């Protein structure tokens, strides 16, 4: 996707690589400060997992990044 | 949470409290901790749950999730089922207007 800035792209690539999602959106919602992201992701890897486990999976992949952020908005689904 | 149920200091904490109020959680069964007042709790709870953000909801010692999860579960009806099962809602014989009650902290 060409509408992502460098940081959004970094996050996008990491999640795409680990979760092979069918749908993925990454957006900096901190007004360009790189401190809060809204992420929407649908992946077959989430099948059978409770919501909190799906979110944990994403958190684990982005553990290093999330530490530096103020917050994250996550919307996960299996399809 | 960040802030208190009466004066939340963050939109996500505020949204979470509102959802619990809408669901009719019994204030006597509820406690809120303001991480902005206590940095040890703020960092400790993140280590404890291995979850990087606040607010965090626990029901009977089990970590349920943060604001996004609460919103999803609220919309799907899953949250109501959980709260009923865990017996933390205001019993039906009491006040009909659960929204007016403030959770104790």
Backbone of each chain as ProteinMPNN parsed JSONL, in Angstrom:
{"seq_chain_A": "XXXXXXXXXXXXXXXXXXXXXXXXXXXXXXXXXXXXXXXXXXXXXXXXXXXXXXXXXXXXXXXXXXXXXXXXXXXXXXX", "coords_chain_A": {"N_chain_A": [[0.839, -1.201, 0.0], [0.46, 2.233, -0.816], [-0.184, 4.402, 0.696], [0.841, 4.577, 3.169], [2.898, 5.875, 5.808], [6.445, 5.842, 6.705], [6.694, 4.634, 9.285], [4.175, 3.437, 9.638], [4.309, 1.67, 7.557], [6.36, -0.021, 8.365], [5.181, -1.312, 10.555], [3.053, -2.494, 9.245], [4.376, -4.307, 7.522], [5.585, -6.037, 9.353], [3.387, -7.237, 10.645], [2.078, -8.325, 8.444], [3.931, -10.2, 7.601], [4.067, -12.019, 9.777], [1.411, -12.822, 10.281], [0.068, -13.272, 7.936], [-2.268, -11.85, 6.838], [-5.716, -11.523, 5.69], [-6.87, -9.168, 5.553], [-5.641, -5.974, 6.231], [-5.036, -3.037, 7.977], [-3.233, -0.173, 8.78], [-2.924, 2.631, 10.75], [-1.685, 5.769, 11.656], [-2.891, 7.39, 14.333], [-2.213, 9.455, 15.881], [-1.936, 11.945, 15.032], [0.26, 12.074, 13.418], [2.381, 11.793, 15.131], [3.398, 9.328, 15.712], [2.721, 7.929, 17.992], [0.367, 6.645, 18.536], [-1.562, 4.047, 17.242], [-4.041, 2.832, 14.957], [-5.154, -0.293, 14.296], [-6.362, -2.624, 12.031], [-7.127, -5.934, 11.516], [-7.483, -8.97, 9.784], [-7.238, -12.393, 9.971], [-6.476, -15.793, 9.23], [-5.037, -17.002, 11.134], [-6.2, -16.355, 13.48], [-8.3, -17.947, 13.927], [-10.324, -19.8, 16.12], [-9.253, -18.641, 18.349], [-9.773, -16.788, 21.36], [-10.964, -13.382, 21.694], [-9.2, -11.909, 23.327], [-6.909, -13.453, 23.199], [-6.348, -13.224, 20.479], [-5.719, -10.531, 20.327], [-3.493, -10.532, 21.97], [-1.688, -11.927, 20.431], [-1.111, -10.114, 18.376], [-0.071, -8.049, 19.96], [2.217, -9.323, 20.941], [3.768, -9.611, 18.649], [4.258, -6.964, 18.038], [5.547, -6.093, 20.276], [7.919, -4.632, 20.992], [7.534, -2.186, 19.675], [5.053, -1.242, 20.684], [5.689, -0.637, 23.291], [6.818, 1.863, 23.111], [4.748, 3.442, 22.388], [1.852, 5.523, 23.032], [-0.599, 4.42, 22.992], [-2.791, 1.858, 21.577], [-5.132, 0.955, 19.109], [-7.037, -1.779, 18.495], [-8.478, -3.945, 16.115], [-9.565, -7.022, 15.609], [-10.228, -9.894, 13.551], [-11.466, -13.038, 12.249], [-11.964, -13.267, 9.606]], "CA_chain_A": [[0.0, 0.0, 0.0], [1.328, 3.392, -0.942], [-0.65, 5.542, 1.484], [1.381, 4.47, 4.523], [4.204, 6.526, 6.024], [7.493, 4.862, 7.01], [6.418, 3.847, 10.484], [3.015, 2.599, 9.363], [4.773, 0.613, 6.656], [7.131, -0.966, 9.183], [4.215, -2.106, 11.308], [2.31, -3.268, 8.248], [5.206, -5.414, 7.045], [5.775, -6.996, 10.443], [2.149, -7.993, 10.838], [1.808, -9.099, 7.234], [4.853, -11.329, 7.587], [3.777, -13.009, 10.814], [0.027, -13.293, 10.354], [-0.478, -13.492, 6.581], [-3.677, -11.449, 6.969], [-6.548, -11.333, 4.507], [-7.135, -7.734, 5.532], [-4.767, -5.279, 7.186], [-4.971, -1.579, 7.872], [-2.455, 0.438, 9.855], [-3.05, 4.079, 10.635], [-1.207, 6.605, 12.757], [-3.984, 8.262, 14.75], [-1.718, 10.406, 16.873], [-1.68, 13.202, 14.329], [1.591, 12.034, 12.814], [3.422, 11.723, 16.158], [3.919, 7.97, 15.864], [2.526, 7.454, 19.364], [-0.851, 5.849, 18.684], [-1.94, 3.47, 15.955], [-5.272, 2.059, 14.842], [-4.821, -1.43, 13.451], [-7.462, -3.538, 11.786], [-6.496, -7.087, 10.886], [-8.239, -10.213, 9.695], [-6.278, -13.438, 9.623], [-6.888, -17.158, 9.568], [-4.306, -17.409, 12.34], [-7.011, -16.04, 14.645], [-9.399, -18.903, 14.068], [-10.289, -20.598, 17.334], [-8.711, -17.899, 19.479], [-10.648, -15.781, 21.952], [-10.553, -12.032, 21.338], [-8.027, -11.452, 24.072], [-5.739, -14.158, 22.656], [-6.044, -12.629, 19.17], [-5.035, -9.27, 20.584], [-2.167, -10.855, 22.517], [-0.831, -12.326, 19.305], [-0.667, -8.868, 17.743], [0.774, -7.355, 20.934], [3.515, -9.993, 21.03], [4.532, -9.298, 17.439], [4.65, -5.554, 18.075], [5.914, -5.781, 21.67], [8.931, -3.58, 21.086], [6.95, -0.916, 19.225], [3.978, -0.803, 21.579], [6.298, -0.052, 24.501], [7.124, 3.271, 22.886], [3.541, 4.18, 22.036], [0.943, 5.921, 24.096], [-1.716, 3.487, 22.992], [-3.051, 1.173, 20.322], [-6.52, 0.53, 18.917], [-6.96, -3.02, 17.739], [-9.724, -4.621, 15.745], [-9.16, -8.272, 14.968], [-11.308, -10.813, 13.184], [-10.901, -14.206, 11.574], [-12.142, -13.142, 8.153]], "C_chain_A": [[0.869, 1.244, 0.0], [0.863, 4.572, -0.114], [-0.095, 5.511, 2.911], [2.694, 5.23, 4.651], [5.204, 5.45, 6.48], [7.154, 3.989, 8.21], [5.235, 2.915, 10.285], [3.437, 1.411, 8.497], [5.533, -0.453, 7.432], [6.207, -1.903, 9.946], [3.465, -3.036, 10.369], [3.104, -4.501, 7.852], [5.378, -6.482, 8.119], [4.543, -7.867, 10.609], [1.837, -8.866, 9.632], [2.665, -10.347, 7.205], [4.459, -12.426, 8.568], [2.394, -13.627, 10.696], [-0.629, -13.568, 9.014], [-1.956, -13.096, 6.529], [-4.406, -11.359, 5.627], [-6.951, -9.872, 4.396], [-6.261, -7.077, 6.585], [-4.74, -3.785, 6.92], [-4.174, -1.057, 9.053], [-2.526, 1.943, 9.692], [-2.531, 4.778, 11.875], [-2.348, 7.562, 13.122], [-3.535, 9.261, 15.814], [-1.379, 11.728, 16.207], [-0.281, 13.242, 13.762], [2.716, 11.918, 13.82], [4.009, 10.326, 16.322], [3.723, 7.417, 17.264], [1.226, 6.697, 19.573], [-1.279, 5.358, 17.307], [-3.272, 2.745, 16.043], [-4.967, 0.948, 13.849], [-6.039, -2.32, 13.295], [-6.885, -4.72, 11.033], [-7.388, -8.31, 10.923], [-7.265, -11.293, 9.245], [-6.799, -14.803, 10.036], [-6.181, -17.655, 10.817], [-5.119, -17.185, 13.603], [-8.114, -17.049, 14.885], [-9.234, -19.711, 15.344], [-9.741, -19.871, 18.54], [-9.736, -16.922, 20.028], [-10.104, -14.406, 21.562], [-9.265, -11.62, 22.035], [-6.771, -12.171, 23.572], [-5.348, -13.624, 21.297], [-5.252, -11.341, 19.378], [-3.632, -9.512, 21.114], [-1.191, -11.198, 21.409], [-0.256, -11.088, 18.627], [0.283, -8.117, 18.671], [2.158, -7.98, 20.987], [4.387, -9.653, 19.828], [5.072, -7.868, 17.501], [5.144, -5.12, 19.453], [6.889, -4.616, 21.792], [8.347, -2.219, 20.733], [5.945, -0.38, 20.234], [4.529, -0.141, 22.838], [6.521, 1.446, 24.343], [5.888, 4.104, 22.593], [2.741, 4.575, 23.261], [-0.223, 4.94, 24.158], [-1.861, 2.815, 21.646], [-4.525, 0.793, 20.275], [-6.51, -0.679, 18.0], [-8.332, -3.549, 17.396], [-9.306, -5.878, 15.0], [-10.39, -9.082, 14.586], [-10.691, -11.976, 12.415], [-11.056, -14.116, 10.061], [-12.578, -11.744, 7.785]], "O_chain_A": [[1.874, 1.319, 0.707], [1.451, 5.65, -0.204], [-0.499, 6.307, 3.759], [3.508, 5.237, 3.728], [4.839, 4.283, 6.621], [7.303, 2.768, 8.167], [5.267, 1.757, 10.7], [2.97, 0.289, 8.692], [5.368, -1.647, 7.184], [6.415, -3.116, 9.984], [3.27, -4.215, 10.665], [2.573, -5.612, 7.844], [5.324, -7.679, 7.835], [4.644, -9.09, 10.704], [1.388, -10.004, 9.776], [2.198, -11.424, 6.834], [4.508, -13.611, 8.24], [2.214, -14.812, 10.975], [-1.763, -14.046, 8.962], [-2.805, -13.928, 6.208], [-3.795, -11.149, 4.579], [-7.318, -9.387, 3.326], [-6.155, -7.573, 7.706], [-4.465, -3.33, 5.81], [-4.412, -1.452, 10.194], [-2.226, 2.473, 8.622], [-2.888, 4.428, 13.0], [-2.724, 8.429, 12.332], [-4.347, 9.83, 16.543], [-0.625, 12.534, 16.753], [0.309, 14.315, 13.634], [3.886, 11.938, 13.439], [5.02, 10.16, 17.005], [4.468, 6.534, 17.69], [0.99, 6.161, 20.656], [-1.351, 6.123, 16.345], [-3.596, 2.127, 17.058], [-4.573, 1.205, 12.711], [-6.667, -2.722, 14.274], [-6.22, -4.535, 10.013], [-7.972, -8.645, 11.954], [-6.554, -11.125, 8.255], [-7.473, -14.947, 11.056], [-6.637, -18.588, 11.478], [-4.804, -17.729, 14.661], [-8.785, -17.016, 15.916], [-8.158, -20.24, 15.625], [-9.753, -20.413, 19.645], [-10.481, -16.3, 19.271], [-8.95, -14.272, 21.155], [-8.36, -11.059, 21.419], [-5.694, -11.578, 23.523], [-4.162, -13.566, 20.972], [-4.253, -11.091, 18.702], [-2.694, -8.797, 20.761], [-0.023, -10.812, 21.444], [0.939, -11.023, 18.341], [1.315, -7.609, 18.232], [3.161, -7.27, 21.068], [5.591, -9.435, 19.964], [6.194, -7.597, 17.073], [5.16, -3.93, 19.765], [6.692, -3.717, 22.61], [8.625, -1.222, 21.399], [5.984, 0.796, 20.596], [3.929, 0.785, 23.383], [6.427, 2.205, 25.308], [5.961, 5.332, 22.552], [2.922, 4.045, 24.357], [-0.765, 4.663, 25.229], [-1.158, 3.146, 20.692], [-5.098, 0.364, 21.277], [-6.032, -0.61, 16.868], [-9.23, -3.604, 18.236], [-8.761, -5.809, 13.898], [-11.447, -8.972, 15.208], [-9.54, -11.908, 11.985], [-10.359, -14.808, 9.32], [-12.778, -11.45, 6.606]]}, "seq_chain_B": "XXXXXXXXXXXXXXXXXXXXXXXXXXXXXXXXXXXXXXXXXXXXXXXXXXXXXXXXXXXXXXXXXXXXXXXXXXXXXXXXXXXXXXXXXXXXXXXXXXXXXXXXX", "coords_chain_B": {"N_chain_B": [[-7.274, 1.734, 35.548], [-7.044, 4.965, 33.931], [-7.193, 7.752, 35.854], [-10.305, 8.316, 37.606], [-13.468, 6.545, 38.111], [-15.352, 8.563, 38.287], [-14.03, 10.771, 37.26], [-12.584, 10.194, 34.596], [-9.351, 10.029, 33.043], [-8.689, 9.578, 30.491], [-9.687, 8.777, 27.216], [-10.124, 6.074, 26.55], [-10.228, 4.794, 28.992], [-12.452, 6.06, 29.972], [-14.445, 5.222, 28.177], [-14.488, 2.495, 28.769], [-15.406, 2.425, 31.422], [-17.934, 3.491, 31.025], [-19.149, 1.478, 29.527], [-19.252, -0.602, 31.395], [-21.003, 0.522, 33.194], [-23.323, 0.695, 31.611], [-23.842, -1.976, 31.3], [-24.764, -2.606, 33.736], [-23.189, -3.218, 36.004], [-22.612, -4.196, 39.349], [-21.944, -1.804, 41.742], [-20.995, -2.478, 44.224], [-19.486, -4.625, 43.752], [-17.348, -3.798, 42.428], [-14.177, -2.337, 41.746], [-11.958, 0.337, 41.21], [-8.717, 1.283, 40.093], [-6.504, 3.935, 40.082], [-4.049, 4.395, 37.891], [-2.55, 6.58, 37.376], [-2.005, 7.751, 39.723], [-0.301, 6.088, 40.966], [2.643, 4.861, 40.221], [3.855, 2.422, 40.552], [1.797, 0.56, 40.459], [0.961, 1.085, 37.933], [3.081, 0.226, 36.262], [3.463, -2.327, 37.286], [1.05, -3.734, 36.864], [1.021, -4.072, 34.162], [3.133, -5.739, 33.772], [2.262, -7.925, 35.186], [-0.019, -8.818, 33.785], [1.088, -9.126, 31.393], [0.534, -7.331, 29.36], [0.414, -4.461, 27.43], [-1.078, -2.06, 27.768], [-3.306, 0.376, 29.321], [-6.737, 1.001, 29.889], [-7.286, -1.959, 31.989], [-9.329, -4.719, 32.316], [-10.327, -6.84, 34.911], [-12.099, -9.716, 35.792], [-13.227, -11.3, 38.543], [-10.535, -11.983, 39.097], [-9.622, -12.784, 36.64], [-7.983, -11.803, 33.688], [-9.555, -9.856, 31.333], [-9.41, -8.02, 29.213], [-8.606, -5.047, 27.248], [-9.866, -1.75, 26.375], [-10.703, -1.943, 23.64], [-11.372, -4.616, 23.404], [-13.424, -4.809, 25.292], [-15.352, -3.166, 24.094], [-15.909, -4.612, 21.731], [-16.862, -7.041, 22.835], [-19.032, -6.082, 24.191], [-20.68, -5.214, 22.126], [-21.191, -7.623, 20.869], [-22.55, -9.019, 22.698], [-21.289, -10.774, 24.257], [-20.056, -9.787, 26.522], [-22.082, -9.184, 28.337], [-23.02, -11.765, 28.837], [-20.772, -12.861, 30.08], [-20.509, -11.216, 32.394], [-22.882, -11.765, 33.673], [-22.635, -14.477, 34.17], [-20.487, -14.425, 35.931], [-21.636, -13.259, 38.017], [-21.691, -10.436, 38.684], [-23.395, -8.421, 38.255], [-25.925, -5.906, 38.966], [-28.417, -7.107, 41.038], [-31.702, -8.068, 39.931], [-33.838, -7.299, 41.654], [-33.073, -4.962, 42.779], [-32.298, -1.418, 42.32], [-33.77, -0.127, 39.364], [-32.588, 1.511, 37.63], [-29.684, 1.129, 36.728], [-27.68, 2.579, 35.544], [-27.399, 4.973, 36.86], [-25.942, 4.556, 39.071], [-22.821, 4.92, 40.735], [-19.708, 3.284, 40.315], [-17.844, 2.006, 43.066], [-14.612, 3.023, 44.35]], "CA_chain_B": [[-7.714, 2.757, 34.629], [-6.382, 6.26, 34.138], [-8.209, 8.607, 36.464], [-11.283, 7.61, 38.432], [-14.739, 6.391, 37.399], [-16.049, 9.854, 38.244], [-13.243, 11.672, 36.403], [-11.591, 9.452, 33.821], [-8.352, 10.924, 32.467], [-8.306, 9.074, 29.183], [-10.883, 8.372, 26.48], [-10.336, 4.631, 26.567], [-10.685, 4.468, 30.336], [-13.828, 6.579, 30.094], [-15.325, 4.326, 27.409], [-14.597, 1.221, 29.488], [-16.286, 2.646, 32.57], [-19.295, 3.679, 30.525], [-19.682, 0.177, 29.136], [-19.573, -1.355, 32.612], [-22.218, 1.13, 33.73], [-24.424, 0.295, 30.737], [-24.131, -3.398, 31.523], [-25.373, -2.764, 35.056], [-22.289, -3.836, 36.987], [-22.912, -3.835, 40.732], [-20.851, -1.0, 42.295], [-20.415, -3.122, 45.403], [-18.579, -5.688, 43.311], [-16.429, -3.168, 41.498], [-13.143, -1.458, 42.287], [-11.121, 0.923, 40.158], [-7.437, 1.783, 40.581], [-5.998, 5.005, 39.23], [-2.622, 4.171, 37.69], [-1.847, 7.865, 37.305], [-1.631, 8.114, 41.083], [0.621, 5.102, 41.523], [3.418, 4.331, 39.11], [4.159, 1.006, 40.778], [0.667, -0.203, 39.93], [0.922, 1.304, 36.478], [4.031, -0.679, 35.607], [3.27, -3.679, 37.802], [-0.104, -4.42, 36.278], [1.377, -4.41, 32.782], [3.985, -6.915, 33.867], [1.431, -9.007, 35.703], [-0.898, -9.352, 32.751], [1.853, -9.173, 30.138], [-0.323, -6.56, 28.446], [1.097, -3.169, 27.518], [-1.869, -0.831, 27.852], [-4.32, 0.627, 30.362], [-7.273, 0.265, 31.039], [-7.314, -3.409, 31.982], [-10.437, -5.215, 33.127], [-10.246, -8.182, 35.476], [-13.344, -10.144, 36.419], [-12.867, -12.421, 39.423], [-9.103, -12.259, 38.946], [-9.188, -13.164, 35.293], [-7.798, -10.664, 32.796], [-10.484, -9.939, 30.211], [-8.863, -7.272, 28.082], [-8.635, -3.592, 27.323], [-11.057, -1.063, 25.886], [-11.157, -2.469, 22.349], [-12.006, -5.914, 23.645], [-14.69, -4.549, 25.973], [-16.305, -2.648, 23.11], [-16.304, -5.748, 20.886], [-17.666, -7.991, 23.608], [-20.282, -5.406, 24.514], [-21.501, -5.215, 20.914], [-21.579, -8.975, 20.482], [-23.35, -9.616, 23.762], [-20.422, -11.668, 25.024], [-19.731, -9.182, 27.807], [-23.239, -9.375, 29.21], [-23.008, -13.166, 29.255], [-19.674, -13.049, 31.027], [-20.797, -10.541, 33.657], [-23.973, -12.5, 34.326], [-22.085, -15.741, 34.649], [-19.606, -14.15, 37.054], [-22.487, -12.7, 39.069], [-21.259, -9.119, 39.143], [-24.38, -7.414, 37.862], [-26.892, -5.535, 40.003], [-29.528, -8.065, 41.03], [-32.904, -7.458, 39.351], [-34.789, -6.705, 42.596], [-32.634, -3.63, 43.225], [-32.608, -0.271, 41.477], [-33.986, -0.434, 37.943], [-31.763, 2.395, 36.826], [-28.3, 0.826, 37.089], [-26.776, 3.588, 34.979], [-27.24, 6.133, 37.733], [-25.062, 4.263, 40.204], [-21.405, 5.055, 40.419], [-18.902, 2.208, 40.903], [-16.985, 2.494, 44.154], [-13.203, 2.807, 43.976]], "C_chain_B": [[-6.893, 4.008, 34.856], [-7.454, 7.214, 34.653], [-9.154, 7.75, 37.297], [-12.571, 7.43, 37.629], [-15.502, 7.714, 37.288], [-15.355, 10.815, 37.303], [-12.185, 10.894, 35.636], [-10.619, 10.431, 33.15], [-7.907, 10.458, 31.089], [-9.565, 8.56, 28.512], [-11.174, 6.891, 26.551], [-10.789, 4.164, 27.94], [-12.132, 4.903, 30.512], [-14.794, 5.632, 29.388], [-15.545, 3.019, 28.161], [-15.537, 1.346, 30.67], [-17.732, 2.788, 32.113], [-19.939, 2.348, 30.164], [-20.078, -0.632, 30.366], [-20.85, -0.808, 33.248], [-23.442, 0.688, 32.933], [-24.839, -1.149, 30.991], [-24.765, -3.636, 32.876], [-24.484, -3.49, 36.059], [-22.609, -3.305, 38.38], [-21.733, -3.07, 41.337], [-20.196, -1.67, 43.499], [-19.42, -4.199, 44.99], [-17.481, -5.128, 42.427], [-15.402, -2.307, 42.224], [-12.301, -0.935, 41.135], [-9.837, 1.44, 40.796], [-6.872, 2.768, 39.587], [-4.491, 4.87, 39.065], [-1.839, 5.476, 37.623], [-1.395, 8.313, 38.687], [-0.519, 7.227, 41.619], [1.405, 4.443, 40.398], [3.772, 2.861, 39.278], [3.037, 0.13, 40.236], [0.659, -0.108, 38.41], [1.859, 0.353, 35.749], [3.794, -2.131, 36.009], [2.149, -4.433, 37.114], [0.186, -4.831, 34.842], [2.276, -5.641, 32.761], [3.149, -8.12, 34.237], [0.606, -9.66, 34.596], [-0.156, -9.599, 31.443], [1.057, -8.492, 29.022], [0.121, -5.115, 28.555], [0.254, -1.926, 27.764], [-2.867, -0.837, 29.004], [-5.482, 1.288, 29.651], [-7.197, -1.256, 30.868], [-8.475, -3.851, 32.867], [-10.157, -6.632, 33.603], [-11.612, -8.522, 36.052], [-13.022, -11.389, 37.214], [-11.468, -12.939, 39.118], [-8.668, -12.691, 37.558], [-9.107, -11.934, 34.393], [-8.674, -10.842, 31.564], [-9.952, -9.193, 28.995], [-8.916, -5.778, 28.313], [-9.895, -3.044, 26.683], [-11.588, -1.659, 24.592], [-11.905, -3.777, 22.526], [-13.357, -5.728, 24.322], [-15.743, -4.072, 24.982], [-16.81, -3.776, 22.224], [-17.241, -6.688, 21.615], [-19.019, -7.397, 23.969], [-21.223, -5.471, 23.31], [-21.999, -6.61, 20.56], [-22.469, -9.635, 21.521], [-22.542, -10.533, 24.655], [-20.151, -11.132, 26.413], [-20.863, -9.384, 28.802], [-23.265, -10.803, 29.744], [-21.954, -13.401, 30.318], [-20.019, -12.464, 32.39], [-21.92, -11.243, 34.424], [-23.439, -13.766, 34.952], [-21.233, -15.532, 35.894], [-20.326, -13.483, 38.206], [-21.998, -11.348, 39.597], [-22.225, -8.019, 38.736], [-25.298, -7.096, 39.03], [-28.053, -6.507, 39.918], [-30.816, -7.396, 40.604], [-33.835, -6.825, 40.365], [-34.376, -5.311, 43.006], [-32.986, -2.561, 42.208], [-32.742, -0.638, 40.0], [-33.061, 0.386, 37.074], [-30.296, 2.211, 37.188], [-27.34, 1.897, 36.606], [-26.487, 4.724, 35.934], [-26.255, 5.86, 38.854], [-23.615, 4.402, 39.805], [-20.649, 3.907, 41.065], [-18.041, 2.768, 42.032], [-15.527, 2.27, 43.766], [-12.311, 2.605, 45.179]], "O_chain_B": [[-6.146, 4.114, 35.829], [-8.469, 7.455, 34.0], [-8.842, 6.612, 37.646], [-12.757, 8.073, 36.595], [-16.211, 7.95, 36.309], [-16.015, 11.595, 36.617], [-11.008, 10.934, 35.993], [-11.012, 11.523, 32.74], [-6.872, 10.891, 30.583], [-10.422, 7.97, 29.17], [-12.335, 6.485, 26.607], [-11.62, 3.263, 28.058], [-12.935, 4.199, 31.126], [-15.839, 5.281, 29.937], [-16.658, 2.495, 28.19], [-16.373, 0.472, 30.897], [-18.645, 2.261, 32.749], [-21.113, 2.112, 30.452], [-21.127, -1.277, 30.373], [-21.671, -1.562, 33.77], [-24.475, 0.347, 33.51], [-26.016, -1.501, 30.91], [-25.253, -4.732, 33.151], [-24.968, -4.283, 36.866], [-22.845, -2.11, 38.562], [-20.636, -3.618, 41.439], [-19.012, -1.469, 43.771], [-18.6, -4.632, 45.8], [-16.768, -5.876, 41.757], [-15.725, -1.632, 43.201], [-11.973, -1.67, 40.204], [-9.86, 1.972, 41.906], [-6.771, 2.478, 38.395], [-3.734, 5.188, 39.981], [-0.62, 5.486, 37.789], [-0.506, 9.155, 38.811], [0.131, 7.567, 42.608], [0.888, 3.567, 39.704], [3.967, 2.14, 38.3], [3.289, -0.911, 39.631], [0.388, -1.08, 37.705], [1.486, -0.252, 34.744], [3.906, -3.044, 35.191], [2.276, -5.62, 36.815], [-0.349, -5.83, 34.361], [2.193, -6.473, 31.858], [3.308, -9.202, 33.671], [0.542, -10.884, 34.485], [-0.692, -10.197, 30.51], [0.929, -9.007, 27.912], [0.202, -4.583, 29.662], [0.804, -0.841, 27.95], [-3.215, -1.874, 29.568], [-5.205, 2.139, 28.806], [-7.062, -1.766, 29.755], [-8.597, -3.42, 34.014], [-9.799, -7.51, 32.817], [-12.219, -7.695, 36.732], [-12.603, -12.406, 36.661], [-11.243, -14.132, 38.913], [-7.486, -12.937, 37.32], [-10.035, -11.127, 34.338], [-8.563, -11.833, 30.844], [-10.039, -9.689, 27.871], [-9.223, -5.304, 29.406], [-10.868, -3.768, 26.474], [-12.795, -1.861, 24.455], [-12.929, -4.019, 21.888], [-14.326, -6.403, 23.975], [-16.889, -4.518, 25.022], [-18.014, -3.887, 21.991], [-18.28, -7.084, 21.088], [-20.022, -8.106, 24.045], [-22.414, -5.747, 23.457], [-23.093, -6.767, 20.018], [-23.069, -10.679, 21.264], [-23.03, -11.013, 25.678], [-20.027, -11.895, 27.371], [-20.631, -9.714, 29.965], [-23.498, -11.034, 30.931], [-22.207, -14.057, 31.329], [-19.848, -13.12, 33.417], [-21.91, -11.306, 35.653], [-23.741, -14.093, 36.1], [-21.247, -16.357, 36.807], [-19.728, -13.175, 39.237], [-21.905, -11.144, 40.807], [-21.918, -6.833, 38.855], [-25.443, -7.889, 39.96], [-28.614, -6.713, 38.842], [-31.002, -6.217, 40.907], [-34.568, -5.9, 40.015], [-35.192, -4.544, 43.518], [-33.848, -2.755, 41.35], [-31.918, -1.374, 39.459], [-32.776, 0.024, 35.933], [-29.723, 3.049, 37.884], [-26.286, 2.098, 37.21], [-25.445, 5.372, 35.834], [-25.782, 6.784, 39.515], [-23.223, 4.054, 38.692], [-20.898, 3.575, 42.224], [-17.563, 3.899, 41.943], [-15.239, 1.41, 42.933], [-11.105, 2.413, 45.027]]}, "name": "protein", "num_of_chains": 2, "seq": "XXXXXXXXXXXXXXXXXXXXXXXXXXXXXXXXXXXXXXXXXXXXXXXXXXXXXXXXXXXXXXXXXXXXXXXXXXXXXXXXXXXXXXXXXXXXXXXXXXXXXXXXXXXXXXXXXXXXXXXXXXXXXXXXXXXXXXXXXXXXXXXXXXXXXXXXXXXXXXXXXXXXXXXXXXXXXXXXXXXXXXXX"}
